[in-house]
């Protein structure tokens, strides 16, 4: 990707972007895969996303369908390469047609993020709630442990139905070859809980101990490129017995028999409390930083340009529309539930301004204090975005061109940490302690 910067109108910078034919093809491929995923289409072995979309949805030209989405994928990379931190993500203006086998050109009118000052850079004074351990979370872990040690024992024979547990013998093949994970002389199985792909349970409902049935079902597999596909499996099931679950009671006697490294149940609970507190205190630190940042934002000085508001409002509206769609609502339903279009726009404007002011205040503090973010700050930002896999979140952001946004978030996190470190903090006294 080639990016040429030019002086634009006012404070804007114009970026002339040229994307190679290979980069354009990669972006089209990415957009096609994302589109198929959004439409609930699984990859199929030996078939491209274009073929799947054509067969399942009747789309004759997937590239044309995802053109706009493809261009949106290319924008962050161009901004990141320019070295500019934008006030908002601009809309690309295509200069040529996006097509495979050809280079693609577009223009971006980028407004660099403005700088502001604060009325004071002195330590903030904040009042926060005290940290409290969560006994309920420990109870939940104990209950989960009990369920993990659930055993199954035979009960009175009857026709198998949804919600029943059973012991089955299973012989499964794919293309005539045995499937080790789906072949067993005896396995406890809970029917009707979606533990197997759709169609499996329907074929075993009604079976009684001693019955045998053979049938075919579809299940997920991987093609040569490690993409998930649907494959056909042939299986023969013999129902050995109907079972019932027995969940143990976790007490000192159970601990002594199953977890002898702990002297009693209380010692296990104490260990769990330490581990839970270690994780919960991460979120408690986030809470303190948010309180401190909110207090700092009250010192914001200056006028935010209308262009920043308009650009940020576009991004906020787009995100909200996506969130509403993910909830299974139409935009009209959401607006009606929240007091009408004017009320929704007002709420978006208020929230957007608060976020802008808070971010600009942290930028000013970071700059004034001469702070520098660390690799740990970058990792922590990614953990906040995706606790289940922060490394992948970081790789995805950098690969998709959002490195500038990642660095901006790390700077603001570092500013928050410094704020809390030097803040005058008062911890509220719990009501029961005041009496």
VOTI-364063 format. One record per residue (C-alpha): residue number from 1; residue in one letter; x, y, z. Coordinates in nm, 4 decimals, m for minus. Each point is the difference from the previous one (the first is absolute). Last residue first. Layout:
N
NUM,A,X,Y,Z
...
//
This chain:
435
435,X,m2.3700,0.2621,6.2466
434,X,0.2620,0.1223,m0.2459
433,X,0.1477,m0.3484,m0.0436
432,X,m0.3323,m0.1347,m0.1306
431,X,m0.0104,0.2805,m0.2561
430,X,0.3403,m0.0881,m0.1449
429,X,0.2584,0.2779,0.0392
428,X,0.0915,0.1548,m0.3354
427,X,0.3652,m0.0151,m0.0985
426,X,0.1620,0.3408,m0.0451
425,X,0.2717,0.0300,m0.2627
424,X,0.2299,0.2994,m0.0558
423,X,0.1374,m0.1004,m0.3385
422,X,0.3679,m0.0482,m0.0877
421,X,m0.0102,m0.3693,m0.0949
420,X,m0.3577,0.0327,m0.1232
419,X,0.0933,0.2689,m0.2536
418,X,0.3140,m0.1862,m0.1055
417,X,m0.2050,m0.3099,m0.0755
416,X,m0.2553,0.2034,m0.1935
415,X,0.2728,0.1647,m0.2094
414,X,0.1494,m0.3426,m0.0773
413,X,m0.3445,m0.1184,m0.1095
412,X,m0.0340,0.3054,m0.2229
411,X,0.3334,m0.0687,m0.1640
410,X,m0.0891,m0.3690,m0.0460
409,X,m0.3323,0.0972,m0.1613
408,X,0.1802,0.2291,m0.2458
407,X,0.2471,m0.2778,m0.0814
406,X,m0.2827,m0.2428,m0.0766
405,X,m0.1787,0.2606,m0.2111
404,X,0.3185,0.0604,m0.2036
403,X,0.0463,m0.3760,m0.0450
402,X,m0.3464,m0.0243,m0.1528
401,X,0.1292,m0.1157,m0.3377
400,X,m0.1759,m0.3369,m0.0200
399,X,0.3182,m0.1933,0.0832
398,X,0.0730,0.2148,0.3058
397,X,m0.3514,m0.0376,0.1354
396,X,m0.0133,m0.3730,m0.0750
395,X,0.3370,m0.0658,0.1655
394,X,m0.1059,0.1923,0.3096
393,X,m0.3299,m0.1871,0.0268
392,X,0.1813,m0.3310,m0.0529
391,X,0.2300,0.0757,0.2898
390,X,m0.2929,0.1113,0.2178
389,X,m0.1808,m0.3361,m0.0282
388,X,m0.2815,m0.0578,0.2533
387,X,0.0359,0.3461,0.1541
386,X,m0.0816,0.1620,m0.3376
385,X,m0.0176,0.3801,0.0031
384,X,0.1250,0.0490,0.3560
383,X,0.2727,m0.2574,m0.0621
382,X,0.1019,0.1915,m0.3127
381,X,0.0425,0.3199,0.1997
380,X,0.1995,m0.1965,0.2566
379,X,0.2363,m0.1309,m0.2671
378,X,0.0664,0.3512,m0.1303
377,X,0.0600,0.1243,0.3547
376,X,0.2391,m0.2891,0.0647
375,X,0.1909,0.0978,m0.3142
374,X,0.0495,0.3411,0.1583
373,X,m0.1525,0.3463,m0.0345
372,X,0.2092,0.3135,0.0381
371,X,m0.0908,0.3029,0.2117
370,X,0.1200,0.3575,m0.0491
369,X,m0.2348,0.1363,0.2656
368,X,m0.1470,0.2609,m0.2354
367,X,m0.0480,m0.2470,m0.2863
366,X,m0.1679,m0.2708,0.2079
365,X,m0.2180,0.2593,0.1775
364,X,m0.1091,0.1562,m0.3300
363,X,m0.0799,m0.3402,m0.1526
362,X,m0.1942,m0.0944,0.3147
361,X,m0.2089,0.3172,m0.0341
360,X,m0.0564,m0.0688,m0.3714
359,X,m0.1320,m0.3477,0.0822
358,X,m0.2341,0.1198,0.2751
357,X,m0.1291,0.2866,m0.2145
356,X,m0.0695,m0.2303,m0.2941
355,X,m0.1678,m0.2654,0.2149
354,X,m0.2239,0.2539,0.1738
353,X,m0.0858,0.1603,m0.3338
352,X,m0.0986,m0.3368,m0.1485
351,X,m0.2194,m0.0909,0.2975
350,X,m0.1867,0.3309,m0.0187
349,X,m0.0392,m0.0185,m0.3789
348,X,m0.1181,m0.3614,0.0079
347,X,m0.2576,0.0821,0.2696
346,X,m0.1257,0.2964,m0.2032
345,X,m0.0250,m0.2075,m0.3170
344,X,m0.1984,m0.2694,0.1860
343,X,m0.2351,0.2611,0.1485
342,X,m0.0616,0.1643,m0.3378
341,X,m0.0613,m0.3344,m0.1711
340,X,m0.2614,m0.1219,0.2502
339,X,m0.0240,m0.0893,0.3671
338,X,0.2375,m0.2936,0.0335
337,X,m0.2277,m0.2938,m0.0876
336,X,m0.1195,0.1777,m0.3148
335,X,0.3566,0.0661,m0.1146
334,X,0.0962,m0.3643,0.0558
333,X,m0.3029,m0.1259,m0.1911
332,X,0.0743,0.2340,m0.2920
331,X,0.3645,m0.1117,m0.0083
330,X,m0.1173,m0.3589,m0.0341
329,X,0.0771,m0.2296,0.2891
328,X,0.1804,m0.3360,0.0080
327,X,0.2443,0.1083,0.2691
326,X,0.2831,m0.0155,m0.2543
325,X,m0.1949,0.2485,m0.2152
324,X,m0.0153,0.2470,0.2912
323,X,0.3740,m0.0332,0.0570
322,X,0.0714,0.0626,m0.3704
321,X,m0.2259,0.3085,m0.0046
320,X,0.1764,0.1264,0.3130
319,X,0.3415,m0.0422,m0.1596
318,X,m0.1095,0.1912,m0.3118
317,X,m0.1557,0.2804,0.2053
316,X,0.3161,0.0410,0.2071
315,X,0.2200,0.0085,m0.3126
314,X,m0.2205,0.2619,m0.1677
313,X,m0.0189,0.2005,0.3217
312,X,0.3791,0.0023,0.0174
311,X,0.0224,0.1505,m0.3475
310,X,m0.2634,0.2648,0.0726
309,X,0.1450,0.0880,0.3400
308,X,0.3524,0.0223,m0.1396
307,X,m0.1180,0.2178,m0.2888
306,X,m0.1773,0.2298,0.2463
305,X,0.3327,0.0799,0.1626
304,X,0.0356,m0.0733,0.3750
303,X,0.0350,0.3296,0.1838
302,X,0.2523,0.0421,0.2774
301,X,0.0626,m0.0926,0.3617
300,X,m0.0354,m0.3343,0.1754
299,X,0.0357,0.0153,0.3782
298,X,m0.3158,m0.2054,0.0614
297,X,0.1672,m0.2742,m0.2070
296,X,0.2404,m0.0647,0.2890
295,X,m0.2880,m0.1123,0.2230
294,X,m0.1201,m0.2420,m0.2650
293,X,0.3554,m0.1305,m0.0420
292,X,0.0304,m0.0622,0.3755
291,X,m0.3316,m0.1868,0.0163
290,X,0.0926,m0.2056,m0.3064
289,X,0.3416,m0.0803,0.1456
288,X,m0.1536,m0.1156,0.3270
287,X,m0.2419,m0.2294,m0.1861
286,X,0.2808,m0.1412,m0.2126
285,X,0.1906,m0.0777,0.3203
284,X,m0.3088,m0.1802,0.1296
283,X,m0.0078,m0.1975,m0.3247
282,X,0.3542,m0.1241,0.0601
281,X,m0.0947,m0.0530,0.3648
280,X,m0.2597,m0.2528,m0.1140
279,X,0.2657,m0.2245,m0.1532
278,X,0.2281,m0.0220,0.3056
277,X,m0.3029,m0.0043,0.2273
276,X,m0.1274,m0.3126,m0.1757
275,X,0.3333,m0.1760,0.0441
274,X,0.0283,0.0938,0.3685
273,X,m0.3635,m0.0941,0.0666
272,X,0.0488,m0.3363,m0.1693
271,X,0.2904,m0.0787,0.2318
270,X,m0.2078,0.1006,0.3040
269,X,m0.2891,m0.2174,m0.1229
268,X,0.2319,m0.3004,m0.0264
267,X,0.1278,0.0607,0.3533
266,X,m0.3597,0.0260,0.1202
265,X,m0.0873,m0.3355,m0.1574
264,X,0.2644,m0.1884,0.1954
263,X,0.3677,m0.0955,0.0140
262,X,0.0643,0.0722,m0.3670
261,X,0.2508,m0.2072,m0.2024
260,X,m0.2314,m0.2955,0.0670
259,X,m0.2387,0.1123,m0.2766
258,X,m0.2268,m0.3023,m0.0674
257,X,m0.0290,m0.1945,0.3263
256,X,0.0843,0.2711,0.2532
255,X,m0.1976,0.2598,m0.1947
254,X,m0.3069,m0.2283,m0.0071
253,X,0.0221,m0.0461,0.3773
252,X,0.0423,0.3740,0.0604
251,X,m0.3055,0.0830,m0.2114
250,X,m0.0877,0.0253,m0.3703
249,X,m0.3313,m0.1837,m0.0373
248,X,0.0147,m0.2245,m0.3058
247,X,m0.2282,0.0296,m0.3047
246,X,m0.1566,m0.3341,m0.1022
245,X,m0.1415,0.0020,m0.3534
244,X,m0.2489,m0.2617,m0.1122
243,X,0.0511,m0.2676,m0.2611
242,X,m0.1916,m0.1888,m0.2682
241,X,0.1995,m0.3016,m0.1171
240,X,0.1910,m0.1575,m0.2886
239,X,m0.1467,0.1913,m0.2953
238,X,0.1840,m0.1250,m0.3087
237,X,0.0898,0.2654,m0.2591
236,X,0.1318,m0.0622,m0.3512
235,X,0.1531,0.2997,m0.1766
234,X,0.0667,0.1405,m0.3459
233,X,0.1506,0.3505,m0.0038
232,X,m0.0463,0.2725,m0.2621
231,X,0.2165,0.3147,m0.0001
230,X,m0.0690,0.3713,0.0520
229,X,0.2961,0.2366,m0.0428
228,X,0.2271,0.2036,0.2285
227,X,0.3034,0.1455,m0.1748
226,X,0.3330,m0.1644,0.0849
225,X,0.1318,0.0541,m0.3556
224,X,m0.0224,m0.3744,m0.0747
223,X,m0.3620,m0.0056,0.1180
222,X,m0.1130,m0.0225,0.3595
221,X,m0.3022,m0.1794,0.1477
220,X,m0.3419,0.0830,0.1408
219,X,m0.2767,m0.2609,0.0156
218,X,m0.2713,m0.1433,m0.2227
217,X,m0.1929,m0.3160,0.0938
216,X,m0.0474,m0.3474,m0.1484
215,X,m0.1958,m0.2870,0.1594
214,X,0.0259,m0.3423,0.1637
213,X,m0.2167,m0.1031,0.2942
212,X,0.0400,m0.2612,0.2762
211,X,m0.2441,m0.0659,0.2874
210,X,0.1138,m0.1886,0.3138
209,X,m0.1145,0.2676,0.2459
208,X,m0.2829,0.1977,m0.1634
207,X,0.0148,0.2387,m0.2959
206,X,m0.2743,0.2627,m0.0311
205,X,0.2374,0.2880,m0.0776
204,X,0.3157,m0.1309,m0.1673
203,X,m0.0433,0.1490,m0.3472
202,X,m0.1296,0.3359,0.1223
201,X,0.3122,0.0271,0.2189
200,X,0.2341,m0.0122,m0.2990
199,X,m0.1921,0.2321,m0.2320
198,X,0.1641,0.3227,0.1155
197,X,0.3656,m0.0507,0.1006
196,X,0.0813,m0.1638,0.3372
195,X,m0.0025,0.1477,0.3507
194,X,m0.3151,0.1940,m0.0901
193,X,m0.1608,m0.0785,0.3384
192,X,m0.2724,m0.2351,m0.1230
191,X,0.1663,m0.3204,0.1160
190,X,0.2628,m0.0132,0.2725
189,X,0.2636,m0.2636,m0.0843
188,X,0.2003,m0.2446,0.2065
187,X,0.2448,m0.1920,m0.2182
186,X,0.0525,m0.3712,m0.0590
185,X,0.1821,m0.2078,m0.2594
184,X,0.1173,0.3148,m0.1776
183,X,0.0306,0.1493,m0.3473
182,X,m0.0599,0.3725,m0.0531
181,X,0.3433,0.1265,0.0999
180,X,0.1696,m0.2790,m0.1955
179,X,m0.1874,0.0560,m0.3304
178,X,0.0166,m0.3314,m0.1876
177,X,0.0624,0.0229,m0.3783
176,X,m0.2772,m0.0757,m0.2516
175,X,m0.0163,0.3564,m0.1331
174,X,m0.0625,0.1093,0.3581
173,X,m0.0717,m0.2733,0.2556
172,X,m0.1722,m0.0206,0.3382
171,X,m0.0570,m0.2922,0.2411
170,X,m0.1664,0.1053,0.3264
169,X,m0.1065,m0.1973,0.3077
168,X,m0.2305,0.2107,0.2119
167,X,m0.0601,0.0643,0.3703
166,X,m0.2914,0.2349,0.0647
165,X,m0.1046,0.3332,0.1428
164,X,m0.3516,0.1265,m0.0610
163,X,m0.0888,0.3655,m0.0666
162,X,m0.1561,m0.0670,m0.3399
161,X,m0.1417,m0.3526,m0.0232
160,X,0.1222,m0.3587,0.0184
159,X,m0.2712,m0.2658,0.0326
158,X,0.0130,m0.1554,0.3496
157,X,0.2302,m0.2171,0.2143
156,X,0.0165,0.0717,0.3757
155,X,0.3283,0.1594,0.1121
154,X,0.3699,m0.0659,m0.0605
153,X,0.2517,0.2289,0.1639
152,X,0.1737,0.3101,m0.1337
151,X,0.2597,0.2012,0.1897
150,X,0.0285,0.3768,0.0337
149,X,0.3503,0.1124,0.0910
148,X,m0.0162,0.3046,m0.2299
147,X,m0.3387,0.0853,0.1533
146,X,0.1593,0.0165,0.3453
145,X,0.2806,0.2175,m0.1328
144,X,m0.2534,0.2353,m0.1554
143,X,m0.1778,0.0244,0.3352
142,X,0.3285,0.0826,0.1741
141,X,0.0741,0.2612,m0.2670
140,X,m0.3443,0.1544,0.0479
139,X,0.0483,0.0126,0.3763
138,X,0.3298,0.1819,m0.0534
137,X,m0.1761,0.2491,m0.2279
136,X,m0.2657,0.0554,0.2649
135,X,0.2722,0.0801,0.2555
134,X,0.1047,0.3037,m0.2030
133,X,0.2743,0.1935,0.1774
132,X,m0.0671,0.3698,0.0554
131,X,0.2130,0.2918,m0.1203
130,X,m0.1153,0.3260,0.1485
129,X,m0.1994,0.2470,m0.2127
128,X,0.1912,0.3022,m0.1231
127,X,0.0411,0.3688,0.0813
126,X,0.2307,0.2030,m0.2227
125,X,0.2455,0.2879,0.0274
124,X,0.2041,0.0682,m0.3140
123,X,0.3736,0.0711,0.0029
122,X,0.0936,0.3369,m0.1566
121,X,m0.0107,0.0395,m0.3772
120,X,m0.2326,0.2977,0.0068
119,X,m0.2306,0.1903,m0.2378
118,X,0.0646,m0.2670,m0.2614
117,X,0.1327,0.0486,m0.3525
116,X,m0.1103,m0.1259,m0.3383
115,X,0.1529,m0.1710,m0.3019
114,X,m0.1908,m0.0845,m0.3187
113,X,m0.0058,m0.3486,m0.1575
112,X,0.1051,0.0335,m0.3607
111,X,m0.2897,0.0549,m0.2444
110,X,0.0440,m0.2413,m0.2886
109,X,m0.1439,0.0454,m0.3452
108,X,0.0587,m0.3406,m0.1528
107,X,0.0418,m0.0727,m0.3691
106,X,m0.0303,m0.3262,m0.1907
105,X,0.1960,m0.2051,m0.2510
104,X,m0.0274,m0.3693,m0.0842
103,X,0.2520,m0.2104,m0.1909
102,X,m0.1528,m0.2562,m0.2339
101,X,m0.0178,m0.3788,m0.0182
100,X,m0.3167,m0.0160,0.2066
99,X,m0.2193,0.3074,m0.0161
98,X,m0.0507,0.3226,0.1958
97,X,m0.0825,0.2753,m0.2484
96,X,0.2205,0.3073,0.0064
95,X,0.0070,0.3274,0.1940
94,X,m0.1950,m0.1290,0.3016
93,X,m0.0779,0.2583,0.2736
92,X,0.0625,m0.1646,0.3353
91,X,m0.2030,0.0996,0.3051
90,X,0.1952,0.1415,0.2932
89,X,0.0766,m0.1742,0.3313
88,X,m0.0101,0.2591,0.2773
87,X,0.2367,0.2557,0.1544
86,X,0.2733,m0.1787,m0.1912
85,X,0.3429,m0.1030,0.1312
84,X,0.2221,0.0602,m0.3005
83,X,0.3049,m0.2176,m0.0745
82,X,m0.1080,m0.0370,m0.3627
81,X,0.0419,m0.3787,0.0177
80,X,m0.2613,m0.0238,0.2767
79,X,m0.2462,0.2075,m0.1993
78,X,0.0444,m0.2183,m0.3083
77,X,m0.0364,m0.3173,0.2057
76,X,m0.3143,0.1334,0.1665
75,X,m0.1666,0.0729,m0.3401
74,X,0.0488,m0.3378,m0.1708
73,X,m0.2704,m0.1889,0.1937
72,X,m0.2512,0.2761,m0.0805
71,X,0.0776,m0.0499,m0.3695
70,X,m0.0786,m0.3695,0.0351
69,X,m0.3323,0.0721,0.1741
68,X,m0.0987,0.2284,m0.2858
67,X,0.0891,m0.2615,m0.2614
66,X,m0.1668,m0.2886,0.1843
65,X,m0.2924,m0.0592,m0.2370
64,X,0.2097,0.0770,m0.3074
63,X,0.2570,m0.2612,0.1006
62,X,m0.2764,m0.2544,0.0716
61,X,m0.1163,0.0030,m0.3604
60,X,m0.2794,m0.2494,m0.0718
59,X,m0.1626,0.0041,0.3439
58,X,m0.2692,m0.2737,m0.0009
57,X,0.0142,m0.0305,0.3769
56,X,0.1079,m0.3619,0.0604
55,X,0.1554,m0.0930,m0.3340
54,X,0.1414,0.3392,m0.0924
53,X,0.1192,0.0806,0.3528
52,X,0.1711,m0.3400,0.0244
51,X,0.1649,0.0420,m0.3407
50,X,0.1270,0.3493,0.0835
49,X,0.1244,m0.1168,0.3422
48,X,0.2134,m0.2557,m0.1897
47,X,m0.0897,m0.3698,m0.0028
46,X,0.2202,m0.3078,0.0399
45,X,m0.1178,m0.0666,0.3558
44,X,m0.2844,0.2254,0.1038
43,X,0.0346,0.3159,0.2079
42,X,m0.3060,0.0595,0.2211
41,X,m0.2647,0.2548,m0.0993
40,X,m0.1736,0.1855,0.2840
39,X,m0.0483,0.3214,m0.1962
38,X,0.2559,0.1828,0.2134
37,X,0.2465,m0.2832,m0.0593
36,X,m0.0517,0.0219,m0.3753
35,X,0.0601,0.3751,0.0132
34,X,0.3178,m0.0433,0.2059
33,X,0.1365,m0.2540,m0.2476
32,X,m0.0787,0.2261,m0.2946
31,X,0.1538,0.3034,0.1717
30,X,0.3219,m0.1925,0.0597
29,X,0.0147,m0.1222,m0.3589
28,X,m0.0658,0.3511,m0.1313
27,X,0.2779,0.1345,0.2235
26,X,0.2429,m0.2652,m0.1241
25,X,m0.0923,0.0786,m0.3611
24,X,0.0576,0.3729,0.0555
23,X,0.3370,m0.0715,0.1612
22,X,0.1028,m0.2136,m0.2987
21,X,m0.1161,0.2660,m0.2489
20,X,0.2032,0.2614,0.1859
19,X,m0.1765,0.2697,0.2023
18,X,0.0713,0.3638,m0.0811
17,X,m0.1008,0.2629,0.2551
16,X,0.0008,0.3779,m0.0456
15,X,m0.0338,0.1383,0.3524
14,X,m0.1314,0.3524,0.0492
13,X,0.0797,0.1730,0.3285
12,X,m0.2659,0.2182,0.1594
11,X,0.0750,0.2995,0.2221
10,X,m0.1473,0.2499,m0.2459
9,X,m0.0419,m0.1569,m0.3444
8,X,0.2568,m0.2652,m0.0759
7,X,0.3760,m0.0126,m0.0058
6,X,0.1135,m0.3203,m0.1696
5,X,0.1130,m0.3376,0.1290
4,X,0.0846,m0.2864,m0.2371
3,X,m0.0772,m0.3578,0.1060
2,X,0.1171,m0.3096,m0.1893
1,X,m0.1335,m0.3399,0.1004
//
